[in-house]
Amino acid sequence: MRFTGIDHFVLTVEDVEETCAFYESLGAEVVTFGGGRKSVHFGTQKINIHPTENDIDLVADEPTVGGGDFCVITETPISDVEARLRELDIEILEGPVERTGAAGSITSVYFRDPDDNLVEIATYDE
């Protein structure tokens, strides 16, 4: 197999609308698809948003609210990301801090979403 990228992953959440509004406030695009399901898009990737009680047949063995931990990449300067998070009263847990991303050195900030998933927003170092 020759992998070319990640298309999407899934977060299980308590309140789909609250989660979508949270990510939309950060700049993600909320999309409704397939029978009213929701996803949030970051560039060409997406996160499908599943409620704790859903009618989707094929899901993780034990979907857990707050079990997510992921990073999204931005072209926005990390200082602007910090300012936006503060405007939204989102507590920054750590950062900015240097990390290693999939394609090199990144500068990241960490925070939690409404379901306590750990979210990292990063920019690649020039």
N, C-alpha and C positions, 0 to 999 in steps of 0.2 A: 504494500500500500504506500501511496505517496500522499501525505496529508498536505492540504493547502491553507488551512486556517480553521477557526472556530466559527460556526454559524450562529449558534445560540445555546443558552442553558436556561434552567428553570429555577425560579425562587418560589417557594411555598410561603404564602403570607396570610395574615389574619384578615386584612381588609384590602381588597384589590384596588378600590378607588383611591384610598389614602396612599397606598404605595405608588400608584401611577401619578398622583398629584405631586408626591414628593420628588420623584425622578424627573417629572416635567419641570418642576421649579428649578432643577439643576441644569436644564437644557436638553434633556432626552425627549424624543418624540414618542408619544403614546399612540399605539395603533390598535384598532379593534379588528379582529379577523375571525374566521371559522366559527360561526355560531355565537358571536359575542365575546370570545376570548380576548384577553388583553396582552400586549407586550410593550416593552419600552425599548426604543432603538437608540443605539450609540453608533453613529456612522453606519457602516454596513453590517454591524452585528446587533443582536437583540437578546433580551432576556424575556422569556415568557413568564407571565405572572399567574400562578395557580392559587386559588383559594384553598384553605385547609380541607374543606369539603368540596370535592369536584367530581364531575362525571367522566373524567378522562380515564380511559382504560389502562393505558401504559404509562406508569409513573415510577419514580424511585421506590425502592422497597419500603423505606420509612421516611416519607417526606416530612421535614421538620422546619417549623417556623424559626427563623434566626440562625439557620445552619449554613448560610451562604458567606463566602469570603471571596471577593473578586476585585479586579483592578480594571478601570477604564482609562484610556489614554486620551489626552486633550492636547490641542495646540495652544490653548489659552495659557498665558504665563501663570505659574503656580501661585504667585502673589495675588493675582486676580481671582484664582480659585479660592484661596483663603478668604479674601474679602467677601466673595459671594456666600460662602458658607457662614461667615459671621453675620452677614445681612439677614440670612435665613435662621439665625439662632441655632445653628448646628454646631455642636461641640466637636472640635478637632481633637482627636485622641492622640495623634502623633503627627509631626511634620511641620514644615517640610523636612524630609529626610531622604538621603541617597539610598537607592535600592538597585537591584539588577532586574531589568525587565526581560522580556522574551528576545528583544533585539538590541539590548545594550543597557547603558546606564540611564536610570530615570530618577526624577525627583518627585516624591509622593507626599500626599496628605491622606490621613485615615480618619474615618468617622463611621457612625452607625446609622442605618436607615430606620424607619419606624418599627421594623420587626427585629431589630438588633443584628441584622446582617452586617458584617464588616465590609465597608466600601473603601477602596483606595482609588484616588484620582491622581494620575501621574502625567508628567510630560517628559519626553525623551530629551536628554541633555545634548546640546549642540556640540 
